[in-house]
Amino acid sequence: MRRILSNQLQDDLVASFRTELQKNRIINIPVLAEQIRIRNEAENVALEDISEWLMHYAKSVSAPMVFEKSPLDA
């Protein structure tokens, strides 16, 4: 079951996605999802839900994706 996200979180997801794609021409799903989760911690949305949304959106616009964690996360 897909979680319904607040308008604020959806706006952040779309804006972050577009910025990342313009800047790097590729979406690093785990890194971007964690950045979004931290900025919206009060929403209490699981990292997996944000990652799922990012993957779905990337597929819908044929954006390239990678799944590499930041070296700082190691």
Beta strands, then each sheet from edge to edge (+ up, - down):
strand 1: 27-28
strand 2: 65-66
sheet 1: 1+ 2+
end
